[in-house]
Amino acid sequence: MYGDPDAWHALMSRLARSIARCLNAQIAAGAQAVQLFDSWVGCLGPDDYRRFVLPHTRAVIDAITPARQ
Protein backbone atom coordinates (compact mmCIF):
# COMPACT_ATOMS: atom_id res chain seq x y z
CA MET A 1 0.00 0.00 0.00
CA TYR A 2 2.73 2.45 0.96
CA GLY A 3 5.46 0.94 -1.21
CA ASP A 4 3.47 0.87 -4.44
CA PRO A 5 0.28 2.94 -4.20
CA ASP A 6 -0.53 2.44 -7.88
CA ALA A 7 -0.50 -1.35 -7.49
CA TRP A 8 -2.55 -1.02 -4.31
CA HIS A 9 -5.25 1.03 -6.02
CA ALA A 10 -5.30 -1.29 -9.04
CA LEU A 11 -5.78 -4.30 -6.77
CA MET A 12 -8.42 -2.57 -4.65
CA SER A 13 -10.31 -1.48 -7.77
CA ARG A 14 -10.48 -5.09 -8.95
CA LEU A 15 -11.58 -6.26 -5.53
CA ALA A 16 -14.21 -3.52 -5.28
CA ARG A 17 -15.72 -4.58 -8.61
CA SER A 18 -15.74 -8.24 -7.56
CA ILE A 19 -17.27 -7.47 -4.18
CA ALA A 20 -19.97 -5.31 -5.77
CA ARG A 21 -20.83 -8.13 -8.21
CA CYS A 22 -21.05 -10.60 -5.34
CA LEU A 23 -23.27 -8.32 -3.24
CA ASN A 24 -25.49 -7.57 -6.24
CA ALA A 25 -25.85 -11.30 -6.90
CA GLN A 26 -26.92 -11.80 -3.30
CA ILE A 27 -29.48 -9.00 -3.65
CA ALA A 28 -30.76 -10.43 -6.92
CA ALA A 29 -31.13 -13.82 -5.23
CA GLY A 30 -33.39 -12.29 -2.59
CA ALA A 31 -31.11 -11.10 0.20
CA GLN A 32 -32.91 -8.44 2.19
CA ALA A 33 -29.67 -7.01 3.53
CA VAL A 34 -25.99 -7.19 2.70
CA GLN A 35 -23.10 -6.00 4.80
CA LEU A 36 -19.59 -4.83 3.93
CA PHE A 37 -16.96 -5.33 6.64
CA ASP A 38 -13.65 -3.53 6.82
CA SER A 39 -11.96 -5.45 9.59
CA TRP A 40 -8.64 -3.61 9.68
CA VAL A 41 -9.68 -0.02 9.11
CA GLY A 42 -8.91 0.81 12.74
CA CYS A 43 -5.22 0.22 11.99
CA LEU A 44 -5.10 3.25 9.69
CA GLY A 45 -5.01 6.90 10.52
CA PRO A 46 -7.72 9.13 9.07
CA ASP A 47 -5.55 10.43 6.22
CA ASP A 48 -4.44 6.95 5.15
CA TYR A 49 -8.02 5.72 5.34
CA ARG A 50 -9.22 8.56 3.11
CA ARG A 51 -6.40 7.96 0.63
CA PHE A 52 -6.19 4.17 0.47
CA VAL A 53 -9.54 2.72 1.54
CA LEU A 54 -12.43 5.15 1.31
CA PRO A 55 -12.42 5.53 -2.50
CA HIS A 56 -12.78 1.77 -2.89
CA THR A 57 -15.43 1.44 -0.21
CA ARG A 58 -17.40 4.17 -1.96
CA ALA A 59 -16.97 2.38 -5.29
CA VAL A 60 -18.53 -0.78 -3.84
CA ILE A 61 -21.43 1.12 -2.29
CA ASP A 62 -22.03 3.15 -5.45
CA ALA A 63 -22.15 -0.07 -7.51
CA ILE A 64 -24.83 -1.72 -5.38
CA THR A 65 -28.11 -2.12 -7.24
CA PRO A 66 -31.14 -1.89 -4.98
CA ALA A 67 -33.60 -4.76 -5.09
CA ARG A 68 -36.63 -4.25 -7.27
CA GLN A 69 -39.89 -4.11 -5.40
PQR file with spaces between the fields and no chain letter, atoms N, CA, C, O and H, PARSE charges and radii, in Angstrom:
ATOM       1  N    MET     1       0.838   -1.182    0.000 -0.4000 1.5000
ATOM       2  CA   MET     1       0.000    0.000    0.000 -0.0000 2.0000
ATOM       3  C    MET     1       0.885    1.247    0.000  0.5500 1.7000
ATOM       4  O    MET     1       0.699    2.147   -0.820 -0.5500 1.4000
ATOM       5  N    TYR     2       1.835    1.294    0.912 -0.4000 1.5000
ATOM       6  CA   TYR     2       2.725    2.453    0.958 -0.0000 2.0000
ATOM       7  C    TYR     2       3.839    2.351   -0.077  0.5500 1.7000
ATOM       8  O    TYR     2       4.247    3.357   -0.657 -0.5500 1.4000
ATOM       9  H    TYR     2       1.985    0.563    1.578  0.4000 1.0000
ATOM      10  N    GLY     3       4.330    1.135   -0.310 -0.4000 1.5000
ATOM      11  CA   GLY     3       5.460    0.941   -1.208 -0.0000 2.0000
ATOM      12  C    GLY     3       5.120    1.100   -2.674  0.5500 1.7000
ATOM      13  O    GLY     3       5.963    1.517   -3.469 -0.5500 1.4000
ATOM      14  H    GLY     3       3.998    0.317    0.161  0.4000 1.0000
ATOM      15  N    ASP     4       3.885    0.769   -3.039 -0.4000 1.5000
ATOM      16  CA   ASP     4       3.471    0.871   -4.437 -0.0000 2.0000
ATOM      17  C    ASP     4       1.988    1.246   -4.494  0.5500 1.7000
ATOM      18  O    ASP     4       1.141    0.397   -4.773 -0.5500 1.4000
ATOM      19  H    ASP     4       3.201    0.431   -2.394  0.4000 1.0000
ATOM      20  N    PRO     5       1.680    2.508   -4.233 -0.5600 1.5000
ATOM      21  CA   PRO     5       0.281    2.938   -4.197  0.2800 2.0000
ATOM      22  C    PRO     5      -0.489    2.648   -5.481  0.5500 1.7000
ATOM      23  O    PRO     5      -1.685    2.359   -5.429 -0.5500 1.4000
ATOM      24  N    ASP     6       0.177    2.720   -6.628 -0.4000 1.5000
ATOM      25  CA   ASP     6      -0.530    2.437   -7.885 -0.0000 2.0000
ATOM      26  C    ASP     6      -0.989    0.985   -7.938  0.5500 1.7000
ATOM      27  O    ASP     6      -2.115    0.700   -8.345 -0.5500 1.4000
ATOM      28  H    ASP     6       1.148    2.955   -6.670  0.4000 1.0000
ATOM      29  N    ALA     7      -0.118    0.068   -7.528 -0.4000 1.5000
ATOM      30  CA   ALA     7      -0.495   -1.348   -7.495 -0.0000 2.0000
ATOM      31  C    ALA     7      -1.610   -1.576   -6.470  0.5500 1.7000
ATOM      32  O    ALA     7      -2.540   -2.344   -6.717 -0.5500 1.4000
ATOM      33  H    ALA     7       0.797    0.299   -7.197  0.4000 1.0000
ATOM      34  N    TRP     8      -1.513   -0.913   -5.334 -0.4000 1.5000
ATOM      35  CA   TRP     8      -2.553   -1.018   -4.305 -0.0000 2.0000
ATOM      36  C    TRP     8      -3.917   -0.614   -4.869  0.5500 1.7000
ATOM      37  O    TRP     8      -4.896   -1.348   -4.735 -0.5500 1.4000
ATOM      38  H    TRP     8      -0.757   -0.289   -5.133  0.4000 1.0000
ATOM      39  N    HIS     9      -3.969    0.551   -5.494 -0.4000 1.5000
ATOM      40  CA   HIS     9      -5.248    1.032   -6.017 -0.0000 2.0000
ATOM      41  C    HIS     9      -5.768    0.148   -7.160  0.5500 1.7000
ATOM      42  O    HIS     9      -6.977   -0.045   -7.292 -0.5500 1.4000
ATOM      43  H    HIS     9      -3.173    1.147   -5.603  0.4000 1.0000
ATOM      44  N    ALA    10      -4.871   -0.382   -7.975 -0.4000 1.5000
ATOM      45  CA   ALA    10      -5.300   -1.289   -9.042 -0.0000 2.0000
ATOM      46  C    ALA    10      -5.912   -2.555   -8.441  0.5500 1.7000
ATOM      47  O    ALA    10      -6.960   -3.017   -8.894 -0.5500 1.4000
ATOM      48  H    ALA    10      -3.889   -0.225   -7.868  0.4000 1.0000
ATOM      49  N    LEU    11      -5.264   -3.108   -7.431 -0.4000 1.5000
ATOM      50  CA   LEU    11      -5.782   -4.302   -6.769 -0.0000 2.0000
ATOM      51  C    LEU    11      -7.112   -4.010   -6.086  0.5500 1.7000
ATOM      52  O    LEU    11      -8.061   -4.783   -6.221 -0.5500 1.4000
ATOM      53  H    LEU    11      -4.413   -2.733   -7.064  0.4000 1.0000
ATOM      54  N    MET    12      -7.188   -2.910   -5.362 -0.4000 1.5000
ATOM      55  CA   MET    12      -8.418   -2.570   -4.651 -0.0000 2.0000
ATOM      56  C    MET    12      -9.564   -2.287   -5.622  0.5500 1.7000
ATOM      57  O    MET    12     -10.717   -2.595   -5.319 -0.5500 1.4000
ATOM      58  H    MET    12      -6.417   -2.283   -5.253  0.4000 1.0000
ATOM      59  N    SER    13      -9.266   -1.712   -6.768 -0.4000 1.5000
ATOM      60  CA   SER    13     -10.308   -1.480   -7.774 -0.0000 2.0000
ATOM      61  C    SER    13     -10.878   -2.797   -8.273  0.5500 1.7000
ATOM      62  O    SER    13     -12.091   -2.932   -8.431 -0.5500 1.4000
ATOM      63  H    SER    13      -8.329   -1.461   -7.014  0.4000 1.0000
ATOM      64  N    ARG    14     -10.009   -3.765   -8.521 -0.4000 1.5000
ATOM      65  CA   ARG    14     -10.478   -5.089   -8.951 -0.0000 2.0000
ATOM      66  C    ARG    14     -11.322   -5.743   -7.864  0.5500 1.7000
ATOM      67  O    ARG    14     -12.387   -6.297   -8.135 -0.5500 1.4000
ATOM      68  H    ARG    14      -9.023   -3.655   -8.393  0.4000 1.0000
ATOM      69  N    LEU    15     -10.831   -5.670   -6.633 -0.4000 1.5000
ATOM      70  CA   LEU    15     -11.580   -6.262   -5.532 -0.0000 2.0000
ATOM      71  C    LEU    15     -12.924   -5.568   -5.334  0.5500 1.7000
ATOM      72  O    LEU    15     -13.930   -6.230   -5.078 -0.5500 1.4000
ATOM      73  H    LEU    15      -9.966   -5.219   -6.413  0.4000 1.0000
ATOM      74  N    ALA    16     -12.952   -4.261   -5.448 -0.4000 1.5000
ATOM      75  CA   ALA    16     -14.207   -3.519   -5.281 -0.0000 2.0000
ATOM      76  C    ALA    16     -15.233   -3.957   -6.328  0.5500 1.7000
ATOM      77  O    ALA    16     -16.406   -4.143   -6.006 -0.5500 1.4000
ATOM      78  H    ALA    16     -12.135   -3.723   -5.657  0.4000 1.0000
ATOM      79  N    ARG    17     -14.800   -4.121   -7.566 -0.4000 1.5000
ATOM      80  CA   ARG    17     -15.724   -4.580   -8.606 -0.0000 2.0000
ATOM      81  C    ARG    17     -16.228   -5.988   -8.310  0.5500 1.7000
ATOM      82  O    ARG    17     -17.414   -6.273   -8.473 -0.5500 1.4000
ATOM      83  H    ARG    17     -13.847   -3.969   -7.828  0.4000 1.0000
ATOM      84  N    SER    18     -15.342   -6.856   -7.882 -0.4000 1.5000
ATOM      85  CA   SER    18     -15.741   -8.235   -7.564 -0.0000 2.0000
ATOM      86  C    SER    18     -16.700   -8.281   -6.379  0.5500 1.7000
ATOM      87  O    SER    18     -17.690   -9.012   -6.403 -0.5500 1.4000
ATOM      88  H    SER    18     -14.378   -6.625   -7.750  0.4000 1.0000
ATOM      89  N    ILE    19     -16.408   -7.511   -5.360 -0.4000 1.5000
ATOM      90  CA   ILE    19     -17.274   -7.467   -4.177 -0.0000 2.0000
ATOM      91  C    ILE    19     -18.642   -6.928   -4.548  0.5500 1.7000
ATOM      92  O    ILE    19     -19.660   -7.462   -4.108 -0.5500 1.4000
ATOM      93  H    ILE    19     -15.604   -6.917   -5.340  0.4000 1.0000
ATOM      94  N    ALA    20     -18.678   -5.878   -5.350 -0.4000 1.5000
ATOM      95  CA   ALA    20     -19.968   -5.309   -5.769 -0.0000 2.0000
ATOM      96  C    ALA    20     -20.772   -6.338   -6.560  0.5500 1.7000
ATOM      97  O    ALA    20     -21.980   -6.459   -6.356 -0.5500 1.4000
ATOM      98  H    ALA    20     -17.851   -5.444   -5.708  0.4000 1.0000
ATOM      99  N    ARG    21     -20.122   -7.084   -7.461 -0.4000 1.5000
ATOM     100  CA   ARG    21     -20.833   -8.125   -8.208 -0.0000 2.0000
ATOM     101  C    ARG    21     -21.385   -9.188   -7.276  0.5500 1.7000
ATOM     102  O    ARG    21     -22.517   -9.639   -7.452 -0.5500 1.4000
ATOM     103  H    ARG    21     -19.140   -6.986   -7.627  0.4000 1.0000
ATOM     104  N    CYS    22     -20.612   -9.587   -6.303 -0.4000 1.5000
ATOM     105  CA   CYS    22     -21.055  -10.599   -5.344 -0.0000 2.0000
ATOM     106  C    CYS    22     -22.243  -10.089   -4.531  0.5500 1.7000
ATOM     107  O    CYS    22     -23.231  -10.805   -4.369 -0.5500 1.4000
ATOM     108  H    CYS    22     -19.692   -9.220   -6.161  0.4000 1.0000
ATOM     109  N    LEU    23     -22.159   -8.881   -4.028 -0.4000 1.5000
ATOM     110  CA   LEU    23     -23.266   -8.320   -3.244 -0.0000 2.0000
ATOM     111  C    LEU    23     -24.513   -8.154   -4.110  0.5500 1.7000
ATOM     112  O    LEU    23     -25.624   -8.427   -3.655 -0.5500 1.4000
ATOM     113  H    LEU    23     -21.357   -8.300   -4.160  0.4000 1.0000
ATOM     114  N    ASN    24     -24.338   -7.713   -5.341 -0.4000 1.5000
ATOM     115  CA   ASN    24     -25.488   -7.572   -6.239 -0.0000 2.0000
ATOM     116  C    ASN    24     -26.116   -8.923   -6.554  0.5500 1.7000
ATOM     117  O    ASN    24     -27.335   -9.021   -6.690 -0.5500 1.4000
ATOM     118  H    ASN    24     -23.436   -7.491   -5.710  0.4000 1.0000
ATOM     119  N    ALA    25     -25.302   -9.957   -6.670 -0.4000 1.5000
ATOM     120  CA   ALA    25     -25.849  -11.301   -6.901 -0.0000 2.0000
ATOM     121  C    ALA    25     -26.659  -11.760   -5.690  0.5500 1.7000
ATOM     122  O    ALA    25     -27.707  -12.389   -5.839 -0.5500 1.4000
ATOM     123  H    ALA    25     -24.311   -9.877   -6.559  0.4000 1.0000
ATOM     124  N    GLN    26     -26.175  -11.445   -4.506 -0.4000 1.5000
ATOM     125  CA   GLN    26     -26.919  -11.801   -3.298 -0.0000 2.0000
ATOM     126  C    GLN    26     -28.255  -11.058   -3.252  0.5500 1.7000
ATOM     127  O    GLN    26     -29.279  -11.635   -2.885 -0.5500 1.4000
ATOM     128  H    GLN    26     -25.324  -10.934   -4.385  0.4000 1.0000
ATOM     129  N    ILE    27     -28.242   -9.799   -3.620 -0.4000 1.5000
ATOM     130  CA   ILE    27     -29.478   -9.003   -3.649 -0.0000 2.0000
ATOM     131  C    ILE    27     -30.440   -9.571   -4.680  0.5500 1.7000
ATOM     132  O    ILE    27     -31.631   -9.726   -4.411 -0.5500 1.4000
ATOM     133  H    ILE    27     -27.411   -9.330   -3.919  0.4000 1.0000
ATOM     134  N    ALA    28     -29.922   -9.877   -5.850 -0.4000 1.5000
ATOM     135  CA   ALA    28     -30.763  -10.433   -6.920 -0.0000 2.0000
ATOM     136  C    ALA    28     -31.353  -11.782   -6.521  0.5500 1.7000
ATOM     137  O    ALA    28     -32.433  -12.151   -6.982 -0.5500 1.4000
ATOM     138  H    ALA    28     -28.954   -9.752   -6.069  0.4000 1.0000
ATOM     139  N    ALA    29     -30.653  -12.512   -5.671 -0.4000 1.5000
ATOM     140  CA   ALA    29     -31.130  -13.824   -5.227 -0.0000 2.0000
ATOM     141  C    ALA    29     -32.117  -13.708   -4.064  0.5500 1.7000
ATOM     142  O    ALA    29     -32.634  -14.714   -3.580 -0.5500 1.4000
ATOM     143  H    ALA    29     -29.775  -12.213   -5.296  0.4000 1.0000
ATOM     144  N    GLY    30     -32.373  -12.476   -3.619 -0.4000 1.5000
ATOM     145  CA   GLY    30     -33.393  -12.288   -2.593 -0.0000 2.0000
ATOM     146  C    GLY    30     -32.901  -11.834   -1.233  0.5500 1.7000
ATOM     147  O    GLY    30     -33.701  -11.709   -0.305 -0.5500 1.4000
ATOM     148  H    GLY    30     -31.953  -11.658   -4.012  0.4000 1.0000
ATOM     149  N    ALA    31     -31.610  -11.583   -1.086 -0.4000 1.5000
ATOM     150  CA   ALA    31     -31.113  -11.101    0.204 -0.0000 2.0000
ATOM     151  C    ALA    31     -31.786   -9.780    0.545  0.5500 1.7000
ATOM     152  O    ALA    31     -31.869   -8.880   -0.291 -0.5500 1.4000
ATOM     153  H    ALA    31     -30.960  -11.684   -1.839  0.4000 1.0000
ATOM     154  N    GLN    32     -32.257   -9.673    1.753 -0.4000 1.5000
ATOM     155  CA   GLN    32     -32.907   -8.437    2.188 -0.0000 2.0000
ATOM     156  C    GLN    32     -31.910   -7.425    2.721  0.5500 1.7000
ATOM     157  O    GLN    32     -32.218   -6.239    2.838 -0.5500 1.4000
ATOM     158  H    GLN    32     -32.190  -10.404    2.432  0.4000 1.0000
ATOM     159  N    ALA    33     -30.720   -7.896    3.042 -0.4000 1.5000
ATOM     160  CA   ALA    33     -29.667   -7.007    3.532 -0.0000 2.0000
ATOM     161  C    ALA    33     -28.319   -7.623    3.174  0.5500 1.7000
ATOM     162  O    ALA    33     -28.165   -8.844    3.156 -0.5500 1.4000
ATOM     163  H    ALA    33     -30.470   -8.859    2.947  0.4000 1.0000
ATOM     164  N    VAL    34     -27.364   -6.777    2.893 -0.4000 1.5000
ATOM     165  CA   VAL    34     -25.985   -7.194    2.702 -0.0000 2.0000
ATOM     166  C    VAL    34     -25.127   -6.282    3.568  0.5500 1.7000
ATOM     167  O    VAL    34     -25.523   -5.166    3.905 -0.5500 1.4000
ATOM     168  H    VAL    34     -27.489   -5.785    2.907  0.4000 1.0000
ATOM     169  N    GLN    35     -23.960   -6.772    3.916 -0.4000 1.5000
ATOM     170  CA   GLN    35     -23.096   -5.998    4.798 -0.0000 2.0000
ATOM     171  C    GLN    35     -21.671   -6.060    4.291  0.5500 1.7000
ATOM     172  O    GLN    35     -21.205   -7.109    3.846 -0.5500 1.4000
ATOM     173  H    GLN    35     -23.639   -7.678    3.643  0.4000 1.0000
ATOM     174  N    LEU    36     -20.984   -4.940    4.360 -0.4000 1.5000
ATOM     175  CA   LEU    36     -19.594   -4.835    3.934 -0.0000 2.0000
ATOM     176  C    LEU    36     -18.751   -4.572    5.183  0.5500 1.7000
ATOM     177  O    LEU    36     -18.944   -3.569    5.871 -0.5500 1.4000
ATOM     178  H    LEU    36     -21.363   -4.088    4.722  0.4000 1.0000
ATOM     179  N    PHE    37     -17.824   -5.473    5.466 -0.4000 1.5000
ATOM     180  CA   PHE    37     -16.958   -5.329    6.636 -0.0000 2.0000
ATOM     181  C    PHE    37     -15.589   -4.822    6.208  0.5500 1.7000
ATOM     182  O    PHE    37     -15.071   -5.220    5.165 -0.5500 1.4000
ATOM     183  H    PHE    37     -17.668   -6.287    4.907  0.4000 1.0000
ATOM     184  N    ASP    38     -15.022   -3.967    6.994 -0.4000 1.5000
ATOM     185  CA   ASP    38     -13.647   -3.533    6.818 -0.0000 2.0000
ATOM     186  C    ASP    38     -12.956   -3.793    8.149  0.5500 1.7000
ATOM     187  O    ASP    38     -12.918   -2.926    9.022 -0.5500 1.4000
ATOM     188  H    ASP    38     -15.443   -3.644    7.842  0.4000 1.0000
ATOM     189  N    SER    39     -12.419   -4.979    8.290 -0.4000 1.5000
ATOM     190  CA   SER    39     -11.963   -5.451    9.593 -0.0000 2.0000
ATOM     191  C    SER    39     -10.657   -4.830   10.081  0.5500 1.7000
ATOM     192  O    SER    39     -10.339   -4.943   11.265 -0.5500 1.4000
ATOM     193  H    SER    39     -12.450   -5.683    7.580  0.4000 1.0000
ATOM     194  N    TRP    40      -9.897   -4.184    9.214 -0.4000 1.5000
ATOM     195  CA   TRP    40      -8.636   -3.614    9.682 -0.0000 2.0000
ATOM     196  C    TRP    40      -8.562   -2.094    9.554  0.5500 1.7000
ATOM     197  O    TRP    40      -7.486   -1.508    9.676 -0.5500 1.4000
ATOM     198  H    TRP    40     -10.155   -4.093    8.252  0.4000 1.0000
ATOM     199  N    VAL    41      -9.685   -1.471    9.312 -0.4000 1.5000
ATOM     200  CA   VAL    41      -9.679   -0.023    9.111 -0.0000 2.0000
ATOM     201  C    VAL    41      -9.180    0.728   10.353  0.5500 1.7000
ATOM     202  O    VAL    41      -8.627    1.821   10.234 -0.5500 1.4000
ATOM     203  H    VAL    41     -10.559   -1.947    9.213  0.4000 1.0000
ATOM     204  N    GLY    42      -9.367    0.158   11.514 -0.4000 1.5000
ATOM     205  CA   GLY    42      -8.906    0.808   12.740 -0.0000 2.0000
ATOM     206  C    GLY    42      -7.398    0.896   12.842  0.5500 1.7000
ATOM     207  O    GLY    42      -6.879    1.614   13.697 -0.5500 1.4000
ATOM     208  H    GLY    42      -9.816   -0.731   11.611  0.4000 1.0000
ATOM     209  N    CYS    43      -6.682    0.179   11.987 -0.4000 1.5000
ATOM     210  CA   CYS    43      -5.219    0.222   11.989 -0.0000 2.0000
ATOM     211  C    CYS    43      -4.678    1.420   11.221  0.5500 1.7000
ATOM     212  O    CYS    43      -3.485    1.712   11.290 -0.5500 1.4000
ATOM     213  H    CYS    43      -7.104   -0.405   11.293  0.4000 1.0000
ATOM     214  N    LEU    44      -5.535    2.109   10.497 -0.4000 1.5000
ATOM     215  CA   LEU    44      -5.100    3.247    9.686 -0.0000 2.0000
ATOM     216  C    LEU    44      -5.476    4.559   10.343  0.5500 1.7000
ATOM     217  O    LEU    44      -6.488    4.655   11.037 -0.5500 1.4000
ATOM     218  H    LEU    44      -6.504    1.872   10.441  0.4000 1.0000
ATOM     219  N    GLY    45      -4.657    5.558   10.117 -0.4000 1.5000
ATOM     220  CA   GLY    45      -5.011    6.902   10.524 -0.0000 2.0000
ATOM     221  C    GLY    45      -6.032    7.472    9.550  0.5500 1.7000
ATOM     222  O    GLY    45      -6.223    6.927    8.463 -0.5500 1.4000
ATOM     223  H    GLY    45      -3.835    5.480    9.554  0.4000 1.0000
ATOM     224  N    PRO    46      -6.682    8.550    9.923 -0.5600 1.5000
ATOM     225  CA   PRO    46      -7.723    9.133    9.070  0.2800 2.0000
ATOM     226  C    PRO    46      -7.236    9.489    7.663  0.5500 1.7000
ATOM     227  O    PRO    46      -7.954    9.256    6.690 -0.5500 1.4000
ATOM     228  N    ASP    47      -6.044   10.041    7.540 -0.4000 1.5000
ATOM     229  CA   ASP    47      -5.546   10.430    6.216 -0.0000 2.0000
ATOM     230  C    ASP    47      -5.273    9.209    5.334  0.5500 1.7000
ATOM     231  O    ASP    47      -5.598    9.211    4.146 -0.5500 1.4000
ATOM     232  H    ASP    47      -5.461   10.230    8.331  0.4000 1.0000
ATOM     233  N    ASP    48      -4.677    8.172    5.920 -0.4000 1.5000
ATOM     234  CA   ASP    48      -4.436    6.951    5.152 -0.0000 2.0000
ATOM     235  C    ASP    48      -5.746    6.286    4.767  0.5500 1.7000
ATOM     236  O    ASP    48      -5.878    5.766    3.659 -0.5500 1.4000
ATOM     237  H    ASP    48      -4.413    8.171    6.885  0.4000 1.0000
ATOM     238  N    TYR    49      -6.710    6.298    5.670 -0.4000 1.5000
ATOM     239  CA   TYR    49      -8.019    5.722    5.345 -0.0000 2.0000
ATOM     240  C    TYR    49      -8.631    6.449    4.150  0.5500 1.7000
ATOM     241  O    TYR    49      -9.092    5.818    3.198 -0.5500 1.4000
ATOM     242  H    TYR    49      -6.603    6.720    6.571  0.4000 1.0000
ATOM     243  N    ARG    50      -8.632    7.780    4.207 -0.4000 1.5000
ATOM     244  CA   ARG    50      -9.223    8.556    3.110 -0.0000 2.0000
ATOM     245  C    ARG    50      -8.485    8.331    1.791  0.5500 1.7000
ATOM     246  O    ARG    50      -9.102    8.347    0.726 -0.5500 1.4000
ATOM     247  H    ARG    50      -8.258    8.293    4.980  0.4000 1.0000
ATOM     248  N    ARG    51      -7.192    8.126    1.854 -0.4000 1.5000
ATOM     249  CA   ARG    51      -6.404    7.960    0.630 -0.0000 2.0000
ATOM     250  C    ARG    51      -6.471    6.540    0.075  0.5500 1.7000
ATOM     251  O    ARG    51      -6.605    6.359   -1.135 -0.5500 1.4000
ATOM     252  H    ARG    51      -6.691    8.114    2.720  0.4000 1.0000
ATOM     253  N    PHE    52      -6.380    5.542    0.931 -0.4000 1.5000
ATOM     254  CA   PHE    52      -6.188    4.172    0.466 -0.0000 2.0000
ATOM     255  C    PHE    52      -7.421    3.280    0.514  0.5500 1.7000
ATOM     256  O    PHE    52      -7.485    2.279   -0.199 -0.5500 1.4000
ATOM     257  H    PHE    52      -6.271    5.689    1.914  0.4000 1.0000
ATOM     258  N    VAL    53      -8.398    3.629    1.341 -0.4000 1.5000
ATOM     259  CA   VAL    53      -9.536    2.723    1.539 -0.0000 2.0000
ATOM     260  C    VAL    53     -10.864    3.340    1.110  0.5500 1.7000
ATOM     261  O    VAL    53     -11.631    2.714    0.378 -0.5500 1.4000
ATOM     262  H    VAL    53      -8.346    4.442    1.920  0.4000 1.0000
ATOM     263  N    LEU    54     -11.133    4.534    1.550 -0.4000 1.5000
ATOM     264  CA   LEU    54     -12.433    5.154    1.310 -0.0000 2.0000
ATOM     265  C    LEU    54     -12.848    5.180   -0.156  0.5500 1.7000
ATOM     266  O    LEU    54     -14.008    4.887   -0.444 -0.5500 1.4000
ATOM     267  H    LEU    54     -10.510    5.042    2.144  0.4000 1.0000
ATOM     268  N    PRO    55     -11.973    5.513   -1.095 -0.5600 1.5000
ATOM     269  CA   PRO    55     -12.418    5.531   -2.498  0.2800 2.0000
ATOM     270  C    PRO    55     -12.953    4.171   -2.962  0.5500 1.7000
ATOM     271  O    PRO    55     -13.885    4.107   -3.764 -0.5500 1.4000
ATOM     272  N    HIS    56     -12.372    3.108   -2.463 -0.4000 1.5000
ATOM     273  CA   HIS    56     -12.777    1.771   -2.889 -0.0000 2.0000
ATOM     274  C    HIS    56     -14.052    1.322   -2.172  0.5500 1.7000
ATOM     275  O    HIS    56     -14.889    0.630   -2.753 -0.5500 1.4000
ATOM     276  H    HIS    56     -11.615    3.159   -1.811  0.4000 1.0000
ATOM     277  N    THR    57     -14.188    1.714   -0.928 -0.4000 1.5000
ATOM     278  CA   THR    57     -15.435    1.436   -0.208 -0.0000 2.0000
ATOM     279  C    THR    57     -16.588    2.158   -0.887  0.5500 1.7000
ATOM     280  O    THR    57     -17.660    1.586   -1.081 -0.5500 1.4000
ATOM     281  H    THR    57     -13.508    2.276   -0.456  0.4000 1.0000
ATOM     282  N    ARG    58     -16.367    3.399   -1.242 -0.4000 1.5000
ATOM     283  CA   ARG    58     -17.398    4.167   -1.958 -0.0000 2.0000
ATOM     284  C    ARG    58     -17.740    3.525   -3.295  0.5500 1.7000
ATOM     285  O    ARG    58     -18.905    3.489   -3.689 -0.5500 1.4000
ATOM     286  H    ARG    58     -15.496    3.864   -1.084  0.4000 1.0000
ATOM     287  N    ALA    59     -16.731    3.020   -3.992 -0.4000 1.5000
ATOM     288  CA   ALA    59     -16.973    2.383   -5.292 -0.0000 2.0000
ATOM     289  C    ALA    59     -17.884    1.170   -5.131  0.5500 1.7000
ATOM     290  O    ALA    59     -18.771    0.947   -5.955 -0.5500 1.4000
ATOM     291  H    ALA    59     -15.785    3.050   -3.672  0.4000 1.0000
ATOM     292  N    VAL    60     -17.670    0.385   -4.077 -0.4000 1.5000
ATOM     293  CA   VAL    60     -18.532   -0.780   -3.836 -0.0000 2.0000
ATOM     294  C    VAL    60     -19.952   -0.309   -3.554  0.5500 1.7000
ATOM     295  O    VAL    60     -20.904   -0.813   -4.150 -0.5500 1.4000
ATOM     296  H    VAL    60     -16.949    0.566   -3.408  0.4000 1.0000
ATOM     297  N    ILE    61     -20.096    0.637   -2.665 -0.4000 1.5000
ATOM     298  CA   ILE    61     -21.428    1.116   -2.289 -0.0000 2.0000
ATOM     299  C    ILE    61     -22.138    1.737   -3.485  0.5500 1.7000
ATOM     300  O    ILE    61     -23.331    1.508   -3.685 -0.5500 1.4000
ATOM     301  H    ILE    61     -19.323    1.047   -2.180  0.4000 1.0000
ATOM     302  N    ASP    62     -21.420    2.514   -4.272 -0.4000 1.5000
ATOM     303  CA   ASP    62     -22.025    3.149   -5.449 -0.0000 2.0000
ATOM     304  C    ASP    62     -22.468    2.121   -6.499  0.5500 1.7000
ATOM     305  O    ASP    62     -23.377    2.386   -7.285 -0.5500 1.4000
ATOM     306  H    ASP    62     -20.451    2.700   -4.109  0.4000 1.0000
ATOM     307  N    ALA    63     -21.821    0.947   -6.507 -0.4000 1.5000
ATOM     308  CA   ALA    63     -22.149   -0.068   -7.513 -0.0000 2.0000
ATOM     309  C    ALA    63     -23.276   -0.991   -7.090  0.5500 1.7000
ATOM     310  O    ALA    63     -23.721   -1.825   -7.879 -0.5500 1.4000
ATOM     311  H    ALA    63     -21.083    0.732   -5.868  0.4000 1.0000
ATOM     312  N    ILE    64     -23.746   -0.857   -5.851 -0.4000 1.5000
ATOM     313  CA   ILE    64     -24.827   -1.715   -5.381 -0.0000 2.0000
ATOM     314  C    ILE    64     -26.122   -1.317   -6.078  0.5500 1.7000
ATOM     315  O    ILE    64     -26.479   -0.141   -6.147 -0.5500 1.4000
ATOM     316  H    ILE    64     -23.384   -0.180   -5.209  0.4000 1.0000
ATOM     317  N    THR    65     -26.809   -2.324   -6.589 -0.4000 1.5000
ATOM     318  CA   THR    65     -28.105   -2.115   -7.244 -0.0000 2.0000
ATOM     319  C    THR    65     -29.206   -2.498   -6.270  0.5500 1.7000
ATOM     320  O    THR    65     -29.279   -3.652   -5.847 -0.5500 1.4000
ATOM     321  H    THR    65     -26.519   -3.280   -6.533  0.4000 1.0000
ATOM     322  N    PRO    66     -30.065   -1.552   -5.906 -0.5600 1.5000
ATOM     323  CA   PRO    66     -31.142   -1.886   -4.975  0.2800 2.0000
ATOM     324  C    PRO    66     -32.065   -2.954   -5.557  0.5500 1.7000
ATOM     325  O    PRO    66     -32.225   -3.073   -6.772 -0.5500 1.4000
ATOM     326  N    ALA    67     -32.656   -3.715   -4.664 -0.4000 1.5000
ATOM     327  CA   ALA    67     -33.598   -4.758   -5.089 -0.0000 2.0000
ATOM     328  C    ALA    67     -34.838   -4.090   -5.680  0.5500 1.7000
ATOM     329  O    ALA    67     -35.262   -3.019   -5.247 -0.5500 1.4000
ATOM     330  H    ALA    67     -32.525   -3.619   -3.677  0.4000 1.0000
ATOM     331  N    ARG    68     -35.393   -4.750   -6.669 -0.4000 1.5000
ATOM     332  CA   ARG    68     -36.635   -4.247   -7.267 -0.0000 2.0000
ATOM     333  C    ARG    68     -37.801   -4.679   -6.399  0.5500 1.7000
ATOM     334  O    ARG    68     -37.837   -5.804   -5.899 -0.5500 1.4000
ATOM     335  H    ARG    68     -35.048   -5.620   -7.021  0.4000 1.0000
ATOM     336  N    GLN    69     -38.726   -3.804   -6.231 -0.4000 1.5000
ATOM     337  CA   GLN    69     -39.892   -4.106   -5.399 -0.0000 2.0000
ATOM     338  C    GLN    69     -40.997   -4.702   -6.226  0.5500 1.7000
ATOM     339  O    GLN    69     -42.062   -5.021   -5.696 -0.5500 1.4000
ATOM     340  H    GLN    69     -38.697   -2.891   -6.637  0.4000 1.0000
